[in-house]
């Protein structure tokens, strides 16, 4: 079905090839999971399947590539569009119109399909992704996760033989991610569609894969094998597999079900600490205070309803909940990007609705879901220099270099931000807003595009900020990051707080928002592999 024969590709002006002399064969009807560190070449590999590489990006190609007998290098994306359906890491980049139903019909209209066929396919796609209730909504009014599901549905309407997805669940809540992956698995099993899917959150998808294609990075050729074979070799793995490796579990469990036997045998050996009573209330003045906040978008969608909360200095709070529950809307209010219909928002004692955004962002760092929205300069180094200048700070190239080094992107200082991978752009956006040494840090899906090593680096950095007395408010669907970092979880639904409590209690009481280790042991004292290992010692 998909065959690479000594295929290589180098971006324009790049010193090293992004795809180095690849020779591999992916069989028809397979579910192939593509993994590896951020920037290793996964997205480039996926784009080669439909001819975007090299036709959109330029560069130099050598060797041979065949996809169901076709040559993507010769035919270009247009000649491959009926065979290969592509869902991008950033769903907004693929949208053409601003109404959900029209977006799903757009590609079908270009192929001049009969009206009854178009209507049938649109209905099927709406049902498969469970977005029929969004059909008349403007795409611009959707949450990031809702946009991601619309992008997948739009591709499915063409009934491609090969479905290529670049982190399709990166902005989805756990339940929505499970539904999308089950729909993709069903397409693979029932219709025989070949699926090639790149993902960093392996705990969500590894159980569905027939094969894993591992990209080590640093110019090394990828490795293809079964999930058990590859994950036993890969240094970056989900918490369950990481724990299994540390404890020598054999065979290595890929699912919670497979790991329960090992957990039962291990639990008597664990010295579990006594659960401490909740600490007394914080007496400090809240750094973030929201009272009776209401917000309604122009299309009539009410995203926040009588919302109230307080977050104190040195507190790390995670906002969790389904897509569209109001998390991103809340963060935009805190930085003055939206105006309340009713209620008040105060950050560091200032009224966020009446304080100019440029003043707020000196003390408040905000990284949106899409990092491209705050990246403007020609190079990574210029981006930090631009941020310093915008805030009236003196140039300090040495400090900028240290920050880039801390985030693992110092080697990209001379690169254009648009040439970076999604995870690298995410880290650059974080670096750009940290320049001012803010006291409040607002993060919206900060681990989108980050591999496990980068997430650990981010978690360590955020814990250091918390120790310095900074306030951190993070909207995320990444339950593993929350388990490793957050003090407190606000679980939201329909613009309101459903649960507000310590992270260990909230996550252990939830079936959807529990970490892998907590699902394994069902104990609030055990959320991460580190918790388990500490109890063994």
C-alpha positions as a Python dict, from the first residue, in 0.01 Angstrom:
ca = {
    (1, 'X'): (0, 0, 0),
    (2, 'X'): (267, 254, 110),
    (3, 'X'): (627, 194, 6),
    (4, 'X'): (940, 405, 57),
    (5, 'X'): (1256, 303, -128),
    (6, 'X'): (1565, 501, -19),
    (7, 'X'): (1342, 810, -4),
    (8, 'X'): (1489, 1128, 141),
    (9, 'X'): (1373, 1487, 163),
    (10, 'X'): (1551, 1808, 263),
    (11, 'X'): (1376, 2140, 329),
    (12, 'X'): (1506, 2447, 138),
    (13, 'X'): (1831, 2579, 288),
    (14, 'X'): (1835, 2303, 552),
    (15, 'X'): (2172, 2149, 638),
    (16, 'X'): (2033, 1803, 719),
    (17, 'X'): (1750, 1605, 554),
    (18, 'X'): (1423, 1594, 744),
    (19, 'X'): (1357, 1245, 603),
    (20, 'X'): (1688, 1054, 583),
    (21, 'X'): (1706, 765, 332),
    (22, 'X'): (1383, 587, 433),
    (23, 'X'): (1307, 235, 316),
    (24, 'X'): (991, 77, 460),
    (25, 'X'): (658, -78, 366),
    (26, 'X'): (323, -16, 537),
    (27, 'X'): (64, -284, 450),
    (28, 'X'): (-287, -211, 327),
    (29, 'X'): (-550, -179, 600),
    (30, 'X'): (-296, -131, 881),
    (31, 'X'): (-335, 107, 1175),
    (32, 'X'): (11, 266, 1202),
    (33, 'X'): (99, 485, 1499),
    (34, 'X'): (383, 731, 1432),
    (35, 'X'): (578, 836, 1742),
    (36, 'X'): (898, 1015, 1834),
    (37, 'X'): (1029, 1338, 1987),
    (38, 'X'): (902, 1676, 1867),
    (39, 'X'): (1091, 1787, 1556),
    (40, 'X'): (1204, 1434, 1464),
    (41, 'X'): (1029, 1445, 1124),
    (42, 'X'): (689, 1290, 1195),
    (43, 'X'): (481, 1570, 1041),
    (44, 'X'): (712, 1587, 739),
    (45, 'X'): (669, 1214, 689),
    (46, 'X'): (290, 1244, 702),
    (47, 'X'): (290, 1531, 452),
    (48, 'X'): (493, 1327, 206),
    (49, 'X'): (205, 1079, 177),
    (50, 'X'): (-17, 1322, -14),
    (51, 'X'): (254, 1525, -191),
    (52, 'X'): (250, 1835, 32),
    (53, 'X'): (617, 1752, 72),
    (54, 'X'): (776, 1871, -155),
    (55, 'X'): (506, 2058, -354),
    (56, 'X'): (401, 2305, -85),
    (57, 'X'): (730, 2341, 101),
    (58, 'X'): (986, 2308, -179),
    (59, 'X'): (1316, 2138, -113),
    (60, 'X'): (1501, 1840, -259),
    (61, 'X'): (1366, 1484, -295),
    (62, 'X'): (1547, 1164, -388),
    (63, 'X'): (1448, 798, -399),
    (64, 'X'): (1103, 656, -465),
    (65, 'X'): (767, 674, -288),
    (66, 'X'): (451, 489, -392),
    (67, 'X'): (108, 518, -228),
    (68, 'X'): (-131, 256, -365),
    (69, 'X'): (70, 263, -687),
    (70, 'X'): (66, 643, -720),
    (71, 'X'): (362, 878, -698),
    (72, 'X'): (277, 1175, -469),
    (73, 'X'): (587, 1362, -584),
    (74, 'X'): (461, 1355, -941),
    (75, 'X'): (86, 1393, -884),
    (76, 'X'): (97, 1661, -608),
    (77, 'X'): (-181, 1698, -343),
    (78, 'X'): (-459, 1746, -599),
    (79, 'X'): (-380, 1415, -764),
    (80, 'X'): (-379, 1236, -427),
    (81, 'X'): (-680, 1401, -258),
    (82, 'X'): (-928, 1125, -343),
    (83, 'X'): (-693, 859, -207),
    (84, 'X'): (-529, 1024, 96),
    (85, 'X'): (-727, 1224, 351),
    (86, 'X'): (-508, 1454, 564),
    (87, 'X'): (-599, 1603, 903),
    (88, 'X'): (-345, 1861, 1018),
    (89, 'X'): (-204, 1937, 1362),
    (90, 'X'): (-366, 2282, 1343),
    (91, 'X'): (-724, 2224, 1224),
    (92, 'X'): (-782, 2592, 1146),
    (93, 'X'): (-528, 2576, 864),
    (94, 'X'): (-757, 2349, 660),
    (95, 'X'): (-1086, 2539, 690),
    (96, 'X'): (-1221, 2724, 386),
    (97, 'X'): (-1572, 2836, 488),
    (98, 'X'): (-1715, 2941, 825),
    (99, 'X'): (-2014, 2710, 870),
    (100, 'X'): (-1969, 2353, 986),
    (101, 'X'): (-2206, 2188, 739),
    (102, 'X'): (-2069, 2393, 449),
    (103, 'X'): (-1713, 2293, 541),
    (104, 'X'): (-1804, 1926, 528),
    (105, 'X'): (-1966, 1972, 187),
    (106, 'X'): (-1690, 2187, 36),
    (107, 'X'): (-1461, 1908, -89),
    (108, 'X'): (-1760, 1711, -221),
    (109, 'X'): (-1873, 2012, -423),
    (110, 'X'): (-1525, 2041, -574),
    (111, 'X'): (-1558, 1682, -692),
    (112, 'X'): (-1903, 1764, -837),
    (113, 'X'): (-2074, 1474, -660),
    (114, 'X'): (-2456, 1443, -687),
    (115, 'X'): (-2651, 1635, -425),
    (116, 'X'): (-2804, 1326, -266),
    (117, 'X'): (-2460, 1166, -229),
    (118, 'X'): (-2323, 1483, -70),
    (119, 'X'): (-2608, 1505, 181),
    (120, 'X'): (-2570, 1139, 276),
    (121, 'X'): (-2193, 1167, 330),
    (122, 'X'): (-2225, 1487, 532),
    (123, 'X'): (-2484, 1324, 760),
    (124, 'X'): (-2264, 1017, 807),
    (125, 'X'): (-1960, 1228, 898),
    (126, 'X'): (-2162, 1441, 1143),
    (127, 'X'): (-2283, 1125, 1317),
    (128, 'X'): (-1944, 948, 1317),
    (129, 'X'): (-1778, 1241, 1496),
    (130, 'X'): (-2088, 1323, 1705),
    (131, 'X'): (-2104, 1685, 1592),
    (132, 'X'): (-2454, 1697, 1441),
    (133, 'X'): (-2545, 1962, 1701),
    (134, 'X'): (-2274, 2188, 1555),
    (135, 'X'): (-2391, 2170, 1192),
    (136, 'X'): (-2523, 2529, 1173),
    (137, 'X'): (-2254, 2684, 1396),
    (138, 'X'): (-1987, 2919, 1257),
    (139, 'X'): (-1649, 2745, 1280),
    (140, 'X'): (-1502, 3061, 1432),
    (141, 'X'): (-1730, 3015, 1735),
    (142, 'X'): (-1617, 2660, 1811),
    (143, 'X'): (-1371, 2551, 2077),
    (144, 'X'): (-1035, 2409, 1972),
    (145, 'X'): (-1151, 2052, 2029),
    (146, 'X'): (-1473, 2105, 1835),
    (147, 'X'): (-1271, 2243, 1543),
    (148, 'X'): (-1053, 1934, 1551),
    (149, 'X'): (-1354, 1705, 1517),
    (150, 'X'): (-1494, 1915, 1231),
    (151, 'X'): (-1161, 1888, 1046),
    (152, 'X'): (-1166, 1507, 1077),
    (153, 'X'): (-1528, 1490, 963),
    (154, 'X'): (-1453, 1708, 658),
    (155, 'X'): (-1183, 1466, 546),
    (156, 'X'): (-1402, 1159, 599),
    (157, 'X'): (-1668, 1286, 356),
    (158, 'X'): (-1441, 1199, 60),
    (159, 'X'): (-1417, 835, 177),
    (160, 'X'): (-1037, 817, 141),
    (161, 'X'): (-860, 479, 130),
    (162, 'X'): (-584, 620, 350),
    (163, 'X'): (-647, 846, 649),
    (164, 'X'): (-347, 1048, 770),
    (165, 'X'): (-382, 1232, 1101),
    (166, 'X'): (-132, 1459, 1275),
    (167, 'X'): (-214, 1463, 1650),
    (168, 'X'): (-591, 1443, 1602),
    (169, 'X'): (-666, 1437, 1976),
    (170, 'X'): (-426, 1708, 2093),
    (171, 'X'): (-711, 1947, 2180),
    (172, 'X'): (-977, 1695, 2278),
    (173, 'X'): (-1094, 1610, 2627),
    (174, 'X'): (-1039, 1245, 2728),
    (175, 'X'): (-1394, 1135, 2648),
    (176, 'X'): (-1403, 1313, 2310),
    (177, 'X'): (-1058, 1174, 2226),
    (178, 'X'): (-1178, 823, 2304),
    (179, 'X'): (-1483, 872, 2082),
    (180, 'X'): (-1274, 1005, 1791),
    (181, 'X'): (-1019, 725, 1819),
    (182, 'X'): (-1292, 463, 1836),
    (183, 'X'): (-1448, 613, 1523),
    (184, 'X'): (-1111, 600, 1346),
    (185, 'X'): (-1054, 242, 1464),
    (186, 'X'): (-1399, 147, 1337),
    (187, 'X'): (-1320, 295, 995),
    (188, 'X'): (-1000, 92, 997),
    (189, 'X'): (-1164, -237, 1100),
    (190, 'X'): (-1503, -215, 926),
    (191, 'X'): (-1403, -42, 602),
    (192, 'X'): (-1039, -145, 577),
    (193, 'X'): (-917, 217, 563),
    (194, 'X'): (-542, 241, 620),
    (195, 'X'): (-473, 476, 912),
    (196, 'X'): (-142, 655, 966),
    (197, 'X'): (-167, 857, 1286),
    (198, 'X'): (92, 1067, 1470),
    (199, 'X'): (39, 1121, 1841),
    (200, 'X'): (237, 1225, 2149),
    (201, 'X'): (-19, 1109, 2408),
    (202, 'X'): (42, 740, 2347),
    (203, 'X'): (-170, 635, 2644),
    (204, 'X'): (-475, 728, 2437),
    (205, 'X'): (-403, 535, 2120),
    (206, 'X'): (-137, 266, 2151),
    (207, 'X'): (-393, -8, 2216),
    (208, 'X'): (-547, 49, 1871),
    (209, 'X'): (-226, 27, 1668),
    (210, 'X'): (-115, -270, 1458),
    (211, 'X'): (230, -117, 1402),
    (212, 'X'): (437, 162, 1555),
    (213, 'X'): (674, 371, 1343),
    (214, 'X'): (931, 527, 1577),
    (215, 'X'): (1133, 833, 1472),
    (216, 'X'): (1435, 865, 1704),
    (217, 'X'): (1536, 1204, 1561),
    (218, 'X'): (1890, 1337, 1508),
    (219, 'X'): (1891, 1214, 1150),
    (220, 'X'): (1835, 848, 1239),
    (221, 'X'): (1614, 630, 1021),
    (222, 'X'): (1276, 528, 1170),
    (223, 'X'): (1205, 186, 1322),
    (224, 'X'): (890, -11, 1236),
    (225, 'X'): (751, -291, 1454),
    (226, 'X'): (467, -403, 1677),
    (227, 'X'): (369, -176, 1970),
    (228, 'X'): (532, -410, 2222),
    (229, 'X'): (858, -430, 2025),
    (230, 'X'): (894, -56, 1970),
    (231, 'X'): (777, 70, 2309),
    (232, 'X'): (1021, -164, 2481),
    (233, 'X'): (1298, 25, 2295),
    (234, 'X'): (1164, 381, 2290),
    (235, 'X'): (1290, 602, 2574),
    (236, 'X'): (970, 811, 2590),
    (237, 'X'): (662, 609, 2681),
    (238, 'X'): (325, 653, 2860),
    (239, 'X'): (323, 638, 3242),
    (240, 'X'): (192, 279, 3253),
    (241, 'X'): (468, 150, 3027),
    (242, 'X'): (731, 367, 3197),
    (243, 'X'): (632, 214, 3531),
    (244, 'X'): (637, -136, 3380),
    (245, 'X'): (990, -80, 3250),
    (246, 'X'): (1114, 47, 3586),
    (247, 'X'): (968, -254, 3768),
    (248, 'X'): (1057, -515, 3507),
    (249, 'X'): (702, -620, 3423),
    (250, 'X'): (699, -887, 3152),
    (251, 'X'): (520, -889, 2916),
    (252, 'X'): (511, -510, 2912),
    (253, 'X'): (145, -405, 2959),
    (254, 'X'): (5, -171, 2693),
    (255, 'X'): (-335, -125, 2858),
    (256, 'X'): (-472, -77, 3209),
    (257, 'X'): (-644, -415, 3180),
    (258, 'X'): (-312, -587, 3109),
    (259, 'X'): (-143, -399, 3394),
    (260, 'X'): (-393, -484, 3667),
    (261, 'X'): (-234, -823, 3741),
    (262, 'X'): (100, -657, 3809),
    (263, 'X'): (-69, -387, 4020),
    (264, 'X'): (-244, -645, 4239),
    (265, 'X'): (86, -825, 4303),
    (266, 'X'): (266, -498, 4376),
    (267, 'X'): (15, -328, 4604),
    (268, 'X'): (97, -527, 4924),
    (269, 'X'): (459, -409, 4894),
    (270, 'X'): (365, -38, 4881),
    (271, 'X'): (413, 174, 5193),
    (272, 'X'): (130, 421, 5133),
    (273, 'X'): (145, 751, 5323),
    (274, 'X'): (-136, 867, 5549),
    (275, 'X'): (-371, 1104, 5366),
    (276, 'X'): (-328, 1448, 5522),
    (277, 'X'): (-622, 1672, 5601),
    (278, 'X'): (-673, 1962, 5358),
    (279, 'X'): (-470, 2270, 5444),
    (280, 'X'): (-644, 2569, 5596),
    (281, 'X'): (-766, 2842, 5364),
    (282, 'X'): (-510, 3075, 5207),
    (283, 'X'): (-498, 3411, 5386),
    (284, 'X'): (-323, 3595, 5105),
    (285, 'X'): (-510, 3833, 4879),
    (286, 'X'): (-613, 3636, 4567),
    (287, 'X'): (-401, 3709, 4263),
    (288, 'X'): (-700, 3609, 4046),
    (289, 'X'): (-1054, 3687, 4159),
    (290, 'X'): (-1358, 3617, 3941),
    (291, 'X'): (-1707, 3695, 4070),
    (292, 'X'): (-2038, 3605, 3905),
    (293, 'X'): (-1894, 3619, 3553),
    (294, 'X'): (-2124, 3574, 3254),
    (295, 'X'): (-2022, 3565, 2890),
    (296, 'X'): (-2228, 3515, 2578),
    (297, 'X'): (-2076, 3504, 2228),
    (298, 'X'): (-2236, 3694, 1939),
    (299, 'X'): (-2390, 3372, 1805),
    (300, 'X'): (-2585, 3331, 2129),
    (301, 'X'): (-2368, 3058, 2284),
    (302, 'X'): (-2342, 3117, 2659),
    (303, 'X'): (-1993, 3001, 2755),
    (304, 'X'): (-1968, 3125, 3118),
    (305, 'X'): (-2263, 3131, 3357),
    (306, 'X'): (-2237, 3296, 3698),
    (307, 'X'): (-1876, 3177, 3727),
    (308, 'X'): (-1681, 3256, 4045),
    (309, 'X'): (-1337, 3149, 4166),
    (310, 'X'): (-1027, 3271, 4351),
    (311, 'X'): (-666, 3166, 4293),
    (312, 'X'): (-389, 3267, 4533),
    (313, 'X'): (-16, 3339, 4492),
    (314, 'X'): (191, 3020, 4468),
    (315, 'X'): (-109, 2812, 4365),
    (316, 'X'): (-113, 2584, 4058),
    (317, 'X'): (-470, 2534, 3934),
    (318, 'X'): (-576, 2315, 3642),
    (319, 'X'): (-895, 2389, 3450),
    (320, 'X'): (-1041, 2066, 3313),
    (321, 'X'): (-1366, 1968, 3145),
    (322, 'X'): (-1521, 1879, 2813),
    (323, 'X'): (-1449, 2077, 2498),
    (324, 'X'): (-1662, 2389, 2496),
    (325, 'X'): (-1704, 2402, 2876),
    (326, 'X'): (-1566, 2758, 2894),
    (327, 'X'): (-1199, 2707, 2988),
    (328, 'X'): (-1043, 2911, 2706),
    (329, 'X'): (-1312, 3180, 2740),
    (330, 'X'): (-1222, 3221, 3107),
    (331, 'X'): (-850, 3264, 3032),
    (332, 'X'): (-927, 3528, 2768),
    (333, 'X'): (-1124, 3724, 3028),
    (334, 'X'): (-830, 3712, 3269),
    (335, 'X'): (-604, 3883, 3017),
    (336, 'X'): (-865, 4134, 2896),
    (337, 'X'): (-925, 3985, 2551),
    (338, 'X'): (-1298, 3947, 2623),
    (339, 'X'): (-1539, 4174, 2806),
    (340, 'X'): (-1783, 4032, 3065),
    (341, 'X'): (-2156, 4055, 3002),
    (342, 'X'): (-2193, 4063, 3381),
    (343, 'X'): (-1965, 4013, 3679),
    (344, 'X'): (-1609, 4117, 3758),
    (345, 'X'): (-1258, 3989, 3685),
    (346, 'X'): (-963, 4114, 3889),
    (347, 'X'): (-604, 4001, 3832),
    (348, 'X'): (-328, 4125, 4063),
    (349, 'X'): (-577, 4379, 4198),
    (350, 'X'): (-659, 4528, 3857),
    (351, 'X'): (-990, 4518, 3674),
    (352, 'X'): (-908, 4310, 3367),
    (353, 'X'): (-1199, 4455, 3170),
    (354, 'X'): (-1083, 4816, 3219),
    (355, 'X'): (-703, 4774, 3209),
    (356, 'X'): (-539, 4786, 2864),
    (357, 'X'): (-420, 4442, 2756),
    (358, 'X'): (-66, 4567, 2694),
    (359, 'X'): (-47, 4668, 3061),
    (360, 'X'): (-190, 4339, 3186),
    (361, 'X'): (52, 4129, 2982),
    (362, 'X'): (352, 4282, 3157),
    (363, 'X'): (262, 4093, 3475),
    (364, 'X'): (42, 3824, 3320),
    (365, 'X'): (178, 3567, 3073),
    (366, 'X'): (-81, 3418, 2838),
    (367, 'X'): (-13, 3141, 2586),
    (368, 'X'): (-320, 3065, 2370),
    (369, 'X'): (-409, 2727, 2220),
    (370, 'X'): (-264, 2835, 1887),
    (371, 'X'): (88, 2972, 1954),
    (372, 'X'): (109, 3124, 1604),
    (373, 'X'): (-121, 3402, 1721),
    (374, 'X'): (154, 3555, 1933),
    (375, 'X'): (454, 3489, 1705),
    (376, 'X'): (547, 3774, 1471),
    (377, 'X'): (924, 3796, 1411),
    (378, 'X'): (1153, 3650, 1144),
    (379, 'X'): (1363, 3432, 1375),
    (380, 'X'): (1331, 3266, 1714),
    (381, 'X'): (1588, 3504, 1867),
    (382, 'X'): (1408, 3804, 1715),
    (383, 'X'): (1083, 3684, 1871),
    (384, 'X'): (1224, 3721, 2221),
    (385, 'X'): (1389, 4053, 2132),
    (386, 'X'): (1055, 4176, 1994),
    (387, 'X'): (881, 4075, 2316),
    (388, 'X'): (1136, 4264, 2525),
    (389, 'X'): (1100, 4576, 2312),
    (390, 'X'): (719, 4560, 2320),
    (391, 'X'): (730, 4562, 2702),
    (392, 'X'): (993, 4836, 2724),
    (393, 'X'): (1265, 4604, 2852),
    (394, 'X'): (1633, 4636, 2759),
    (395, 'X'): (1781, 4384, 2516),
    (396, 'X'): (1946, 4086, 2687),
    (397, 'X'): (2056, 3823, 2436),
    (398, 'X'): (2232, 3619, 2706),
    (399, 'X'): (1915, 3588, 2916),
    (400, 'X'): (1714, 3504, 2605),
    (401, 'X'): (1962, 3229, 2521),
    (402, 'X'): (1936, 3081, 2871),
    (403, 'X'): (1556, 3073, 2846),
    (404, 'X'): (1566, 2907, 2503),
    (405, 'X'): (1819, 2656, 2635),
    (406, 'X'): (1594, 2577, 2931),
    (407, 'X'): (1308, 2503, 2692),
    (408, 'X'): (1528, 2296, 2460),
    (409, 'X'): (1512, 2524, 2153),
    (410, 'X'): (1836, 2721, 2177),
    (411, 'X'): (1964, 2547, 1861),
    (412, 'X'): (1672, 2700, 1669),
    (413, 'X'): (1757, 3062, 1753),
    (414, 'X'): (1824, 3151, 1387),
    (415, 'X'): (1521, 2962, 1249),
    (416, 'X'): (1196, 3119, 1133),
    (417, 'X'): (909, 3036, 1375),
    (418, 'X'): (698, 2903, 1086),
    (419, 'X'): (968, 2644, 1013),
    (420, 'X'): (940, 2491, 1361),
    (421, 'X'): (734, 2189, 1455),
    (422, 'X'): (413, 2240, 1650),
    (423, 'X'): (579, 2151, 1979),
    (424, 'X'): (874, 2381, 1910),
    (425, 'X'): (640, 2673, 1835),
    (426, 'X'): (455, 2600, 2159),
    (427, 'X'): (780, 2630, 2356),
    (428, 'X'): (879, 2947, 2169),
    (429, 'X'): (546, 3110, 2254),
    (430, 'X'): (601, 3023, 2620),
    (431, 'X'): (951, 3172, 2608),
    (432, 'X'): (818, 3494, 2451),
    (433, 'X'): (568, 3558, 2731),
    (434, 'X'): (808, 3462, 3013),
    (435, 'X'): (1047, 3742, 2918),
    (436, 'X'): (873, 3986, 3155),
    (437, 'X'): (905, 3755, 3460),
    (438, 'X'): (524, 3758, 3511),
    (439, 'X'): (352, 3687, 3841),
    (440, 'X'): (51, 3514, 3681),
    (441, 'X'): (91, 3250, 3409),
    (442, 'X'): (-209, 3148, 3198),
    (443, 'X'): (-163, 2844, 2974),
    (444, 'X'): (-418, 2707, 2727),
    (445, 'X'): (-333, 2349, 2623),
    (446, 'X'): (43, 2403, 2676),
    (447, 'X'): (143, 2042, 2594),
    (448, 'X'): (-4, 2038, 2245),
    (449, 'X'): (277, 1903, 2025),
    (450, 'X'): (511, 1824, 2317),
    (451, 'X'): (669, 1483, 2367),
    (452, 'X'): (707, 1320, 2709),
    (453, 'X'): (1055, 1459, 2771),
    (454, 'X'): (946, 1813, 2686),
    (455, 'X'): (641, 1777, 2908),
    (456, 'X'): (865, 1678, 3200),
    (457, 'X'): (1082, 1983, 3131),
    (458, 'X'): (773, 2205, 3124),
    (459, 'X'): (640, 2049, 3444),
    (460, 'X'): (972, 2113, 3623),
    (461, 'X'): (979, 2473, 3502),
    (462, 'X'): (622, 2537, 3617),
    (463, 'X'): (693, 2387, 3958),
    (464, 'X'): (987, 2623, 3995),
    (465, 'X'): (762, 2919, 3909),
    (466, 'X'): (509, 2799, 4166),
    (467, 'X'): (786, 2778, 4430),
    (468, 'X'): (871, 3142, 4349),
    (469, 'X'): (515, 3242, 4446),
    (470, 'X'): (380, 3277, 4093),
    (471, 'X'): (19, 3188, 4020),
    (472, 'X'): (-37, 2931, 3746),
    (473, 'X'): (-373, 2868, 3582),
    (474, 'X'): (-367, 2599, 3313),
    (475, 'X'): (-652, 2486, 3087),
    (476, 'X'): (-571, 2136, 2966),
    (477, 'X'): (-696, 1791, 2874),
    (478, 'X'): (-358, 1638, 2959),
    (479, 'X'): (-447, 1443, 3272),
    (480, 'X'): (-91, 1313, 3313),
    (481, 'X'): (51, 1667, 3331),
    (482, 'X'): (-216, 1768, 3582),
    (483, 'X'): (-139, 1461, 3793),
    (484, 'X'): (230, 1556, 3800),
    (485, 'X'): (196, 1930, 3866),
    (486, 'X'): (-136, 2075, 3984),
    (487, 'X'): (-238, 2144, 4344),
    (488, 'X'): (-601, 2197, 4264),
    (489, 'X'): (-845, 2108, 3985),
    (490, 'X'): (-1151, 2302, 3873),
    (491, 'X'): (-1370, 2068, 3671),
    (492, 'X'): (-1594, 2274, 3442),
    (493, 'X'): (-1912, 2199, 3246),
    (494, 'X'): (-2136, 2435, 3052),
    (495, 'X'): (-1960, 2745, 3182),
    (496, 'X'): (-1976, 2653, 3550),
    (497, 'X'): (-1758, 2480, 3809),
    (498, 'X'): (-1878, 2127, 3878),
    (499, 'X'): (-1601, 2027, 4119),
    (500, 'X'): (-1331, 2234, 4290),
    (501, 'X'): (-1083, 2048, 4504),
    (502, 'X'): (-732, 1906, 4554),
    (503, 'X'): (-596, 1744, 4240),
    (504, 'X'): (-549, 1403, 4404),
    (505, 'X'): (-908, 1387, 4525),
    (506, 'X'): (-1073, 1524, 4210),
    (507, 'X'): (-874, 1304, 3973),
    (508, 'X'): (-907, 985, 4176),
    (509, 'X'): (-1285, 1031, 4200),
    (510, 'X'): (-1321, 1067, 3822),
    (511, 'X'): (-1332, 784, 3570),
    (512, 'X'): (-1265, 1018, 3276),
    (513, 'X'): (-1005, 1257, 3418),
    (514, 'X'): (-796, 1003, 3609),
    (515, 'X'): (-430, 939, 3525),
    (516, 'X'): (-311, 599, 3402),
    (517, 'X'): (-148, 510, 3733),
    (518, 'X'): (-456, 612, 3928),
    (519, 'X'): (-675, 396, 3703),
    (520, 'X'): (-434, 110, 3773),
    (521, 'X'): (-439, 139, 4156),
    (522, 'X'): (-754, 348, 4224),
    (523, 'X'): (-589, 524, 4518),
    (524, 'X'): (-564, 906, 4554),
    (525, 'X'): (-207, 868, 4682),
    (526, 'X'): (-96, 713, 4353),
    (527, 'X'): (-127, 940, 4048),
    (528, 'X'): (213, 906, 3880),
    (529, 'X'): (489, 645, 3839),
    (530, 'X'): (699, 853, 4079),
    (531, 'X'): (430, 815, 4347),
    (532, 'X'): (445, 436, 4313),
    (533, 'X'): (824, 420, 4316),
    (534, 'X'): (841, 646, 4623),
    (535, 'X'): (607, 410, 4810),
    (536, 'X'): (832, 116, 4722),
    (537, 'X'): (1127, 289, 4885),
}
